[in-house]
Every structure is written in structure tokens, then in C-alpha cells.
Amino acid sequence: MDKVGWSVSPETRVATSDPEYIKWTQWMFIQFWRAGLAYKSALPMNWCPECKTTYTNEELEDNKCPRCHGIIEKKEKMQWNLALSKYAQKLLDGLRDVNFDERIKKDEINLIGRSTGADIDFRVGDDVMTVYTTRPDTIFGVTFCVIAPEHKLLRKWLDDGRIENADAVRAYIKAAAAKTEIERTDATREKTGVQLQGVTAINPFTGREIPVFTSDYVLADYAYGTIMAVPAHDSRDWDFAKKFGLEIIPVLAGGEPDKVWEGDGPHINSSFLDGMNKEDAIASAIKYGTEHGVARGTVKYKLKDWGFSRQMYWGEPIPMIHCDKCGWVAVPDEQLPVMQPHMMDYRPTDSGESPLARATDWVNVPCPCCGAPARRETDTMPGWAGSSWYFLRYLDPKNDKEFCSRQQMERWMPVAHYNGGHEHNTRHLIYSRFWHHALYDLGLVNTAEPYARRTAQGLLMGNDGYKMSKSRGNGFMVADLVASVGADAGRVAVLSLGPWENNVVWTDGAMAGVQRFLKRVENLSDNLTDAPMTAEQERLMNQLIADVTERIDGMRFNTAISAMMEYLNAFSGGTMPRAAYIALVRVLNPFAPHLTEEMWEKLGNDTMLALSDWPTYDASKLAKTEMTIVASVNGKRAAEFTIAVGASESEIVDAARTAAGAKLSGCEIIKT
């Protein structure tokens, strides 16, 4: 970092793996647990059989393990969770109070996935199967229901012997477990499923008995893991109904015969909803359902609770102890941090337990409450835990009494500008925002939102057009680049490749151009004049400062660099007025700090340029006072001349005659 020229204070560097840092991460987890925001339960999780640990949906890469890139299985497992879903609306509302790029906001909004609709209860014998739908107005077109293969009700009906074709259903459940979520939700693949023979549901609005199927296109972890199927107006349900020969009842006017209609229209075949539009019909359906105790208007979010357990040696041990008498008990503050014991064998276990479970001397401890024999939690926290609050520790890294003093928070928070990759929009950003909101509600921080502004950069691609990677061999080591061309050339070259938010392709040509530019800047330091600047040169200098200032603020670094290159080209003859050069060096400093600090010292300064004030410009001098005009004779370029912007036509013609005089000798001017 030092060689590249990053402005990082060595006194405020922190490591999330440092025991003192881990102490506060564990302490925060305990505060969340005491507030009811951390709990342990059995939930279907993404399980990697190779790495033998669980992952959240957000951590998967193309629905595969982010570590070994192997196939992920669904596995129900007891694990710790943080109640992220309780903060769904707060996280959504908070986006109104921050300056985030629109794409980032959109990613967060889509992840949270707020929708309004209704919970509708279908009787299945003595059981109630609840379905969430955004279109309760289409209830009269429901001709079957579908339940996820992993659903608890399905297991209950199998255990109770109610399903007559139990063997076929169990075989289907096993087959579904081997499929990825992407495969299951692929709208283009052929729909599969099995009818639950002996099990039917009652449509609560019509009283009709309808069949129930299990199919893998319904996921257990979205809403209730069940759907009401309206095949006339949903393409997936249409395909399913056609395959299994199920009834199709249109309840919205429009479309073509024997084709699914997913548009809107007046309601038909819908009893008291007939003739209504969408909004009125939804309101009337919810009102009827509420009055008859079979439906309730509700708001749902796709955002799930944060699966917080990892079955790895690395990671902060979850600071909880289980006692048969007292239940879960937090590790006392004075015993924090809880650190892993030294282990020779830290490989994951085949049983799905963390390798820490093997360290029995470490696991078995007395209960902090009653003193009875108890066991430590052996799961560890995900990497996102420590990274969810590191910005707070930067402010007060040596404080051993609290994670950050209120005085430092009041001075610095929220973070003025956080930049990161787009891949973090639905991972680190959502986790750290939740973490900070929870700390705020507990009175532990001074702001609800941790970041005032959030931007994201694109990827640096190899010259083959692919993301740089060791396996492709299309990248470079930063240390090697610095050693060969210097840090400044590398910094400026990368920033000059294209817009900050876009993926850009690395080219050696860009490096060559940047090296020439920086060499010209260096050479000019020996060719400065102390003559007063012309009005046009003053305008160029003020325009440079204005352009670079505005473009840095707008993260348009590539165009800021091009403005400096154009500025350099505007001064011909290999010389430049000293004041004009000083302005160039000052605005170039954030991009090429090493060269500009050297030039700054050469100019006679004894303090660092990086510590000086940013240059300002005179807005009154931005307007052009002169313009350059090309004079041509018989369609051929003869000369160019400079003249005041407000010159009259006759003045321009006279100036053109003078500039092109050599080409006009002996000629008669017919037209100007």
C-alpha cells in the first residue's frame, strides 16, 4: 500500500482477526442476542459437501460454493441467525436518506423485495396450508395448489400415511434435493411434479376441492413455500396445468383463446369481483377474506434472516455456551474474546460439526450462570461479521474500554464516501447496514445509516476481455507493475481506461501514453517562465481547476486525466508560465502523488503538497475571450488566426485577409 501511494494512516490500520477486535465483534453479537436479534434454529441452508459448511444465498457464486465452486445442496441444520428480515423496511426506508448510485439502490431494493398482497388459508383436512399471493383477486381462478418438496406439512402428511403414492412423492423429494435453486426456478425448463393422491385443499372463496401437487419450482424458503395456481394468468402454472391436464379458469378478460393471459382486464368468472379493475378487486378480495377469517392483507419481503453459523476453524467463535439447565448463556464480558484453541487438525468434520467440536477440553466448560457442566458453541462467524463494523474501529483503534468513543463517532460518522465493487451491493453493504441499524437501535452508535454516499467501480479486465485471474494468466502483480513503470504511471493508467463504474480492459497502449504525459509534466519543470499569463492562458488554468474538481467529485477520473492532457497540449513550445504549471501539479497530485510531490519541492515548497488546500478557480474567468478561426482560400486551408470572441464580421474579415495575405497575392476576392 505504501509503495502504491495510498493515503493510509499506519496508526489507524486494523485487522478483523486481531483478538482485541474479535472481542468487540463478539460483544456486539451478545448485545444482538440479548435484544432478540440473534437466535438458533433449524433452517434449510446451502450446504457444500466438499467444504462441509453452510453459506447464505448472497454468498453463492452462480449458485455454487464460493470457495471450491462445487455443487451446493439444501440441508436443514441447526444454526445461528441474525434477524435481518426484521429490518427489511428500515433498510428500504434508509435508502431515501443516503446518496447511493441508482444501480446500488436498485440492487438493494430488489434484494429486500417488498411486495404487498394477502395470506390466504386453504384447509387440507385438519391442517391449514397458508399461501401468500400478490394477486388475491385471482382466487376464483385457482384450480390447484403446489407445495415445496421440503415443506414441513408435506413431511407430516407422509408420516401420517395420508399420501397414497408416498413412494413416488419421496422419490421426487430426493430428486429435487439434488437440483440447484437456479435449475429449479428456470422458467424455460419443463415443469415436473407429483400429485399428492389422497390430499386435497379447499378453495376458501369457492368451497371447491382442488388437487395438491409437490413441484420443485416452488421453494420452501420464499413466503410459505406454497402457491395457489392460477393457470389462466401465470405462464408457469399454465405449463404445469397443461402437462397434468388440470382445469384452467380465466378470471381476467383479455388475451387469445387457449393461450395464457398475463395482462390485466376486467374480472370475469369471479362472483362478486366481476367487472372490477385490479386495484378494486384486490381490495375487495382482502376485505371479504378478512371478514370471513380466511385471508389477511400483508406485506412480504424476500429478504431472509442472515445465516450466521459457519462450520470452520477460522472465524470468530460464537460467544455462547449451552447449559441443559439454563439454555443458551452468553460468555461473560470479562472472558472475551473467545479464541480458538491451537489444533493440529482443523479440517471440517464429516458430521457437519465445526472442527472445534473435536477440542473437547475447550468445548466443555462450566455454565456461567449455575456452574453446571455446559458446552461452548462450536460454530464460528462468517467473514462478514468483522467487516460489518470496521469503519467504526478505524476511528478509535486503540480504545480498550469501548469499540469506539461517542466523541469520535460524532466527529466522523457517517462515513462520507464508501466505494466498493458491485458484488458487495447484496452482501457486505446489506449486512453492514443492518449491523449499524441494530447498533443504532441499541443506542450504541449515533447514526442509523453507516454510509452517506456509496459508489461502485467496475472490474479491471485482462487484454483478452476476461476478468483478470491467476488461472487465466491475463493479469499482473501490482508490485511488478510498480517496479517496472512506477506507482504513478500505474495509478494514472488504470484510472484513464474508462468510466469508473464500467468494466475496463487493460491495454499496454494506455500505459505508454500515460508515461509520455508524466514525462512531459516532469520535463516542463525545467522550462517555466515568469512572464504574466495571457487572458486565454488564465482561462485555461481556471477551466482546468474547475473541470478536474467537478470530475473528481463525480468519480469521472478518466475525463479528469484527459482534461490535464488537453491542458498540457494547449501550451506549445515546450514552456509554460509558472503559475499555470503550479495549477497542473496541484490537480495532478491525487493521481500521481510521487511525481507531483517532487515537482512541488522543486518549485521551492518545504511542506507536502498533499497537505495543502485544494486549488480554487475564478468563475468570472471561465468565459472564452478569444477564438481561433481557420482562413481558407478556394477551399484550401491558408492560415489560422486568433481574435476576440466579440469581434464584428468586418474585423474577422480583415484579420483573415492579414493572416492569409501570402495566399492572396495577385488574387481578386469575390466572396468572403
C-alpha positions, 0 to 999 in steps of 0.5 A, spaced: 500 500 500 505 504 501 509 503 495 502 504 491 501 511 494 495 510 498 493 515 503 493 510 509 494 512 516 499 506 519 496 508 526 489 507 524 490 500 520 486 494 523 485 487 522 478 483 523 482 477 526 486 481 531 483 478 538 482 485 541 477 486 535 474 479 535 472 481 542 468 487 540 465 483 534 463 478 539 460 483 544 456 486 539 453 479 537 451 478 545 448 485 545 444 482 538 442 476 542 440 479 548 435 484 544 432 478 540 436 479 534 440 473 534 437 466 535 438 458 533 434 454 529 433 449 524 433 452 517 434 449 510 441 452 508 446 451 502 450 446 504 457 444 500 459 437 501 466 438 499 467 444 504 462 441 509 459 448 511 453 452 510 453 459 506 447 464 505 444 465 498 448 472 497 454 468 498 453 463 492 457 464 486 452 462 480 449 458 485 455 454 487 460 454 493 464 460 493 470 457 495 471 450 491 465 452 486 462 445 487 455 443 487 451 446 493 445 442 496 439 444 501 440 441 508 436 443 514 441 444 520 441 447 526 444 454 526 445 461 528 441 467 525 441 474 525 434 477 524 435 481 518 428 480 515 426 484 521 429 490 518 427 489 511 423 496 511 428 500 515 433 498 510 428 500 504 426 506 508 434 508 509 435 508 502 431 515 501 436 518 506 443 516 503 446 518 496 447 511 493 448 510 485 441 508 482 444 501 480 446 500 488 439 502 490 436 498 485 440 492 487 438 493 494 431 494 493 430 488 489 434 484 494 429 486 500 423 485 495 417 488 498 411 486 495 404 487 498 398 482 497 394 477 502 395 470 506 390 466 504 388 459 508 386 453 504 384 447 509 387 440 507 383 436 512 385 438 519 391 442 517 391 449 514 396 450 508 397 458 508 399 461 501 401 468 500 399 471 493 400 478 490 394 477 486 388 475 491 383 477 486 385 471 482 382 466 487 376 464 483 381 462 478 385 457 482 384 450 480 390 447 484 395 448 489 403 446 489 407 445 495 415 445 496 418 438 496 421 440 503 415 443 506 414 441 513 406 439 512 408 435 506 413 431 511 407 430 516 402 428 511 407 422 509 408 420 516 401 420 517 400 415 511 395 420 508 399 420 501 397 414 497 403 414 492 408 416 498 413 412 494 413 416 488 412 423 492 419 421 496 422 419 490 421 426 487 423 429 494 430 426 493 430 428 486 429 435 487 434 435 493 439 434 488 437 440 483 440 447 484 435 453 486 437 456 479 435 449 475 429 449 479 426 456 478 428 456 470 422 458 467 424 455 460 425 448 463 419 443 463 415 443 469 415 436 473 411 434 479 407 429 483 400 429 485 399 428 492 393 422 491 389 422 497 390 430 499 386 435 497 385 443 499 379 447 499 378 453 495 376 458 501 372 463 496 369 457 492 368 451 497 371 447 491 376 441 492 382 442 488 388 437 487 395 438 491 401 437 487 409 437 490 413 441 484 420 443 485 419 450 482 416 452 488 421 453 494 420 452 501 424 458 503 420 464 499 413 466 503 410 459 505 413 455 500 406 454 497 402 457 491 395 457 489 395 456 481 392 460 477 393 457 470 389 462 466 394 468 468 401 465 470 405 462 464 408 457 469 402 454 472 399 454 465 405 449 463 404 445 469 396 445 468 397 443 461 402 437 462 397 434 468 391 436 464 388 440 470 382 445 469 384 452 467 379 458 469 380 465 466 378 470 471 381 476 467 378 478 460 383 479 455 388 475 451 387 469 445 383 463 446 387 457 449 393 461 450 395 464 457 393 471 459 398 475 463 395 482 462 390 485 466 382 486 464 376 486 467 374 480 472 370 475 469 368 468 472 369 471 479 362 472 483 362 478 486 369 481 483 366 481 476 367 487 472 372 490 477 379 493 475 385 490 479 386 495 484 378 494 486 378 487 486 384 486 490 381 490 495 375 487 495 378 480 495 382 482 502 376 485 505 371 479 504 377 474 506 378 478 512 371 478 514 370 471 513 377 469 517 380 466 511 385 471 508 389 477 511 392 483 507 400 483 508 406 485 506 412 480 504 419 481 503 424 476 500 429 478 504 431 472 509 434 472 516 442 472 515 445 465 516 450 466 521 453 459 523 459 457 519 462 450 520 470 452 520 476 453 524 477 460 522 472 465 524 470 468 530 467 463 535 460 464 537 460 467 544 455 462 547 455 456 551 449 451 552 447 449 559 441 443 559 439 447 565 439 454 563 439 454 555 443 458 551 448 463 556 452 468 553 460 468 555 461 473 560 464 480 558 470 479 562 472 472 558 472 475 551 474 474 546 473 467 545 479 464 541 480 458 538 484 453 541 491 451 537 489 444 533 493 440 529 487 438 525 482 443 523 479 440 517 471 440 517 468 434 520 464 429 516 458 430 521 457 437 519 460 439 526 465 445 526 472 442 527 472 445 534 467 440 536 473 435 536 477 440 542 473 437 547 477 440 553 475 447 550 468 445 548 466 443 555 466 448 560 462 450 566 455 454 565 456 461 567 450 462 570 449 455 575 456 452 574 453 446 571 457 442 566 455 446 559 458 446 552 461 452 548 458 453 541 462 450 536 460 454 530 464 460 528 462 467 524 462 468 517 467 473 514 462 478 514 461 479 521 468 483 522 467 487 516 460 489 518 463 494 523 470 496 521 469 503 519 467 504 526 474 501 529 478 505 524 476 511 528 478 509 535 483 503 534 486 503 540 480 504 545 480 498 550 474 500 554 469 501 548 469 499 540 469 506 539 468 513 543 461 517 542 466 523 541 469 520 535 463 517 532 460 524 532 466 527 529 466 522 523 460 518 522 457 517 517 462 515 513 462 520 507 464 516 501 464 508 501 466 505 494 466 498 493 465 493 487 458 491 485 458 484 488 458 487 495 451 491 493 447 484 496 452 482 501 457 486 505 453 493 504 446 489 506 449 486 512 453 492 514 447 496 514 443 492 518 449 491 523 449 499 524 441 499 524 441 494 530 447 498 533 443 504 532 437 501 535 441 499 541 443 506 542 450 504 541 452 508 535 449 515 533 447 514 526 442 509 523 445 509 516 453 507 516 454 510 509 452 517 506 454 516 499 456 509 496 459 508 489 461 502 485 467 501 480 467 496 475 472 490 474 479 491 471 479 486 465 485 482 462 487 484 454 483 478 452 476 481 455 476 476 461 476 478 468 483 478 470 485 471 474 491 467 476 488 461 472 487 465 466 494 468 466 491 475 463 493 479 469 499 482 473 502 483 480 501 490 482 508 490 485 511 488 478 507 493 475 510 498 480 517 496 479 517 496 472 513 503 470 512 506 477 506 507 482 504 513 478 504 511 471 500 505 474 495 509 478 494 514 472 493 508 467 488 504 470 484 510 472 484 513 464 481 506 461 474 508 462 468 510 466 469 508 473 463 504 474 464 500 467 468 494 466 475 496 463 480 492 459 487 493 460 491 495 454 499 496 454 497 502 449 494 506 455 500 505 459 505 508 454 501 514 453 500 515 460 508 515 461 509 520 455 504 525 459 508 524 466 514 525 462 512 531 459 509 534 466 516 532 469 520 535 463 516 542 463 519 543 470 525 545 467 522 550 462 517 555 466 517 562 465 515 568 469 512 572 464 504 574 466 499 569 463 495 571 457 487 572 458 486 565 454 492 562 458 488 564 465 482 561 462 485 555 461 488 554 468 481 556 471 477 551 466 482 546 468 481 547 476 474 547 475 473 541 470 478 536 474 474 538 481 467 537 478 470 530 475 473 528 481 467 529 485 463 525 480 468 519 480 469 521 472 477 520 473 478 518 466 475 525 463 479 528 469 486 525 466 484 527 459 482 534 461 490 535 464 492 532 457 488 537 453 491 542 458 498 540 457 497 540 449 494 547 449 501 550 451 506 549 445 513 550 445 515 546 450 514 552 456 509 554 460 508 560 465 509 558 472 503 559 475 499 555 470 504 549 471 503 550 479 495 549 477 497 542 473 501 539 479 496 541 484 490 537 480 495 532 478 497 530 485 491 525 487 493 521 481 500 521 481 502 523 488 510 521 487 511 525 481 507 531 483 510 531 490 517 532 487 515 537 482 512 541 488 519 541 492 522 543 486 518 549 485 521 551 492 515 548 497 518 545 504 511 542 506 507 536 502 503 538 497 498 533 499 497 537 505 495 543 502 488 546 500 485 544 494 486 549 488 480 554 487 478 557 480 475 564 478 468 563 475 468 570 472 474 567 468 471 561 465 468 565 459 472 564 452 475 571 450 478 569 444 477 564 438 481 561 433 478 561 426 481 557 420 482 562 413 481 558 407 482 560 400 478 556 394 477 551 399 484 550 401 486 551 408 491 558 408 492 560 415 489 560 422 488 566 426 486 568 433 481 574 435 476 576 440 470 572 441 466 579 440 469 581 434 464 584 428 464 580 421 468 586 418 474 585 423 474 577 422 474 579 415 480 583 415 484 579 420 483 573 415 485 577 409 492 579 414 493 572 416 492 569 409 495 575 405 501 570 402 495 566 399 492 572 396 497 575 392 495 577 385 488 574 387 481 578 386 476 576 392 469 575 390 466 572 396 468 572 403 
